[in-house]
Amino acid sequence: MKWIYILAGILLYIKIMIMPNPAPEFSLSIVDAVVQDSGVPNAVSGIIFRNRLYDTIYEVVVFTIAIMGANFLLANEKPSSIVYRFTDQPSIVLARLGATIAALVGIELAIRGHLSPGGGFAAGVAGGTAIGLIAITSSTEWMQSIYQRWRAATWEKLSVLVFIVLSVITLAGLELPHGELGALVSGGVVPLLNILVAVKVALGSWAAILIFIRYRGLL
């Protein structure tokens, strides 16, 4: 029986190599259809914030629950007595230079994510990277005071609520004018959703960084 299985596997392999499945022919490009429906040149943003908006809503909610869960699970633990950070001047200069570049990239991705590769999630990751680079060269108390002074936790929750409200309005069939394709102000509600996701991911990353540095030290 073993030789039968081997022969069947060889025949199947030959069939795959010699007789590949023909690619289906579409009269209309899927990418062109997405761009036309969403009004943004970046078809990925059109899919995320229009065709698969339900998935994006739950992704944002799951990220929020993850941050709340980390805060809840570590709340009863004893904070680290000593938190080490970079203190040498070259490391501080390089880290803060990288943070500046990452912050600028995050802003650009959030504003122009519907026109070019990028978007809210990538912008939020860039913003979180900038905050992380600042955190490893600054005191935890200072980072916490800045977080509380600017009410970052409140802005994070508001961004989620506004995102859900705009998503529900969009799913109900009400959309802003798409404008001129390729213009900065175009795509209806997609640029707003991009910015909201960027704010949410960046501020959520800030909260997670503060939590883990406080209870686990500088990893």
N, C-alpha and C positions, 0 to 999 in steps of 0.2 A: 504493500500500500504506500510505503514511503516514496517509491519511485513514481507512482502515479501522481502524488501530490507535487513532487518536484517537476515532473513533465507538465502538469497543469499550470504551475507557476511560470515555467518557461514560455509556454504557449500564450498565457495571458500577457506576459511582458512583451512578447513579439507583437501581439495584437495592439498593445498600447503604442508601441514604437512605429508600427507600419500603418495602422488605421486610427489616427487620432480623431477625436470627436470634432466635427466641424463647428467653428464659432458661429453663434447666431448672428443674423444680419438685422440691424436695426435701421429703420428709415430715419430716425431722429436720434442724435447723440444725447445720451443721458446727461452728460455734463452741460450741454447747451440747454437742455430742458430745465435743469436745476437753476442755472444762471438766469434763465428767462423768468422762472417762477419767483425766485427770491429777489432778483434785482441787484445781486452783488456778484462781482467777478470771481470771488473766492468760492468755488462750489462746495468746499468742505464746510465753510461757515453757513452756506445755504442749507446744507443737509442737517447740520447740528442744530441750527436755530429755526428751522422751518419743517423740513421733511421728517426729522426725528426729534422733534421738540419734547415729546413725552420723555424720551430717554435722557435728554439734557436736564430736564426738571429733576428727575430722580437722581442723577449724578450730583447735582448741586445739593440736594437734600441729604444724600448719603455722606457727602463731604462734611456737611454741617453736623450730622449725627456723630461722625467719627471724632471731630474736635470736641463735641460735648462729652462723648464717651471717655476720651483721654482725660479730660478735666475731672470727670466724675470718679474714674477709677484711681487716679493719683491723688485725689483730694485728701484722703486719710493717711497718706504716707508722709514721712518726715522729710522736709526739704533738705537738700544737700547743704552741709555746713560750710563747705569750701567749694566754690565754683571757679575753676581755673579758666583763664582766657589768655589770648595773645597779648603780651605787653611790650615786645620789642618793636621799635619804631618802623623798621622795614615791613614787617608783617601787617602792622596797622595801616600803613600807607597803601600797600598793595590791596588789602582787603577792602578798604573804603573806596579806592579807585575802582575796583571790580564792582562794588555795590552801586557806585554812581552809574557805571556803564549798564549794569543789569537793570537799574531803575529806569534809565532812559529807554532801553530796549523794551521794557515792559509797557511804558506809556505809549511808545510807537505802535507796539503790537495791539494794544487795546483800542487805539483810535483808528488805526488803518487795517485791523485784522480782517475786515470784510472786503478789502481790496487786494490784499496780498497774502502770502502764506503767513499764518499766525492766527491770532484770535484770543478770546478771553482766557481760556485755560493756559495757553502758552504765556500770555501776559501776566497772569497771576503767578505762575511758576517763576518767571523772571523777577517779579516784585518780591516774592517770598525769598528768592535767592539773595536779593539785595538786603533784605531785613536780616537774613541769617548771617551774612558777612559782617554786618554792623554788630550783631549780637555777640559774635566770637571775639570782638575787640573792645566791647563796652561792658560796663557793670550791669548785672541783672536788675539791680534796683533802678538804675537810670532807664533801662528799657521798659521796665514795668511802669514807671511814672509817666513816660511818654505815652505808653499804651492807654493808660487810664486818663491822662489829660486830654487826649484827642478822642476819647470815647470810642476807641476802635471796635470794641465788642458790640456797641450799639449800631455802628455803621455796618458792621458785618451782617447783623440780623436784618437791618433795614434793606440791605442789598438783596438778601434772599427773598424777603417779602415782596419787594418791588419786582424782582425777576419773576416770581410766581404769578403776580397780578398781570404783568405784561404778557406772560406766556399764555395765561388763560384767555386774555382778550384776543391774542393772535389766533389761538386754537378755535375761538368762537367765530372767526372769519373776519374780524375787524383789523385792518392793517393801515399803517401810515403810507402815504404816497412813496413809491419806490424812488422817484427822482431820476436823475440822469445816471445811466450805468457807468461806473468808474469814478464818479464824483465822490468827494469825501462825505458829503451829506447825501447819502443814497441808501437804498436797501430797506427802507421802512424802519422797522423796529430792530433789525439785526444789529446795527452798531450799538444801540442802547443795551441790548442783551450782552454783547461782547464786553462792554465796559463794566456792567454789573457783575458778570462772572469774574472779570479780572480783579475787581475790588474784593469780591467774596474770597477768592482763592488766596490773594495776597494777605488779607487781614486774617483769614483762617490759618495760614501758614505762620503768621506772626504769633497768634495765640498758641499754636502747637509748639513753636520754638521756645516760647517763654515757659510753657508747662514742662517740657522735657529738660530744659536747662535748670529749672528750679528744683525738680525732683530727681533728676538723673545726672546733673552736671553737664559739662561740655563734652558731648560724645565725639 
